[in-house]
Amino acid sequence: MTARSLRSGEDAEDADEFDVEEALALVKEDNGAAHRAPVPPGRAPEPHAQHKATPWTEARATAARAARAVTRRARRAPVSVRLEDALGLTLAAPLDALTDLPSFNTSAMDGWAVAGPGPWAVRDEGVLAGHAEPAPLTDGEAARIATGARIPPDTTAVLRSEHGQTDEKGRLHATREVVHGQDIRPRGQECRSGDQLLPPGALVTPAVLGLAAAAGYDTLAAVPRPRVEVLVLGDELLTEGAPRDGLIRDALGPMLPPWLRALGAEVTAVRRLGDSAAALHKAITRSDADVIVTTGGTAAGPVDHVHPVLGRIGAELLVDGVKVRPGHPMLLARTKENQHLVGLPGNPLAAVSGLLTLAEPLLRTLAARPAPEPYTLPLRDEAHGHPYDTRLVPVVLRGDSAVPLHYNGPAMLRGIAAADALAVVPPGGARPGQEAELLDLPWASAGIGVCFT
């Protein structure tokens, strides 16, 4: 299920346990690939060489700041979106009530509209929802009424069906006390015309769609989705069938577009370029997307072309390597004034790490979505850590704890496919019972993330 091979050194980045020699080798790895020439064969790495990658929390903050800079420089005009297409967008204008809600006095229950004290003579004609205003009631009179129907003028209360009975003469009697105004929803009970129902910046959830429809809206003014183009790199990738002859299936091409949509993006294209610097240069320079996402090619191997191409076009590297496992070779670059490139490592779980580290805060801020509230849970089992990097570990949520999953190497998707979240494990690891910050997966948390289209 990998998307790249060992040639970029990515499969070795996330061993569960480290001895001294392994830790020393990782110092060499992190201070090398993306930042300087590899250490020549036979020369020992400097054990105290400065680790140049960006700390994980700082990398996420940098991605959010980059998006805020774009929104300040070039405020994109709001779009008018039909309700059925607005789920997951952010309101660009207040949602003001276009009418009183309810817009007329309505019955809250099935039963009888009654006037004055009982018993009551029951009209032959009942009152149904969707019909014109009925004739007024007189004292001692009742009319059958359905939930949501307009209340006849001069009605005292609504008597629920289960709280009334008729005698042999057809007169209605209450079986419990009738309180003036009971089970009547008065006009304007929920809001008055012009009231602000939701402010700009509110996320359009299914409930917001219902509120907007009830308030009379057919369309909403929303912040447009950031447009994302995905560039899948690698000559070794198959698009169908089982792995064979040294070739492997592309796992990221099918995975990234729906994941990016769940993060609020509009995926405009998915292009497979192979290992071609010329093709990558052409694709990047001709793209008009807000964000370009590349897979693989971010290290310093013989066919890792992302850094050279970014240098050739004069891109500004904002994040060049992150102190996180898996996925440390990820990067964030400004390719144009209002365009960014997120370079994901080619191994699948490392790419997921890059998505949640760099793409999620970038896309969320561009889409003006609210940041999720951070939360922690105790880990049920030990989570092995990296000597000096943050580690992201797939977990399932069981009651009031998070259970770390196996199959969490950088090339593996088996763990994340069963996960509810990723636990943020600090350098050195976490012991059983220790609180860990959790990053929800979009489809595992309640809300709009379950919608992939």
Protein Blocks (a to p, Z undefined) as FASTA:
>chain_A
ZZbdfknommmmmcfbdcfklmmmmmmmmmmmmmmccddehiacdfkbccfbdcfklmmm
mmmmmmmmmmmmmccddddddfklmgoiacfbdcddfbdcdfbdcdfbgcdddehjdddd
ddfbdcdehiacdddddehiacdddehiacdehiabdcdfklgccdfkopacdfbdcdeh
iaiacehklpcehiafbdghiacdfklmmmmmmnopabdcdddddddddddedjkbcfed
jdeehiacdfklmmmmmmmmmnopacfbdcdebjafklmmmmmmmpccfbdcdeehilmc
fklcklmmmmmnopacfbgcjaddehklgccddfbfkbccddddfbfklmmmmmmmmmmm
mmmmmnopacddddddddfbdcdddfkbccddddddehjaccddehiafkbcklmmmpcb
dcdddehiaaehiacdddddfklpgcjklpcZZ
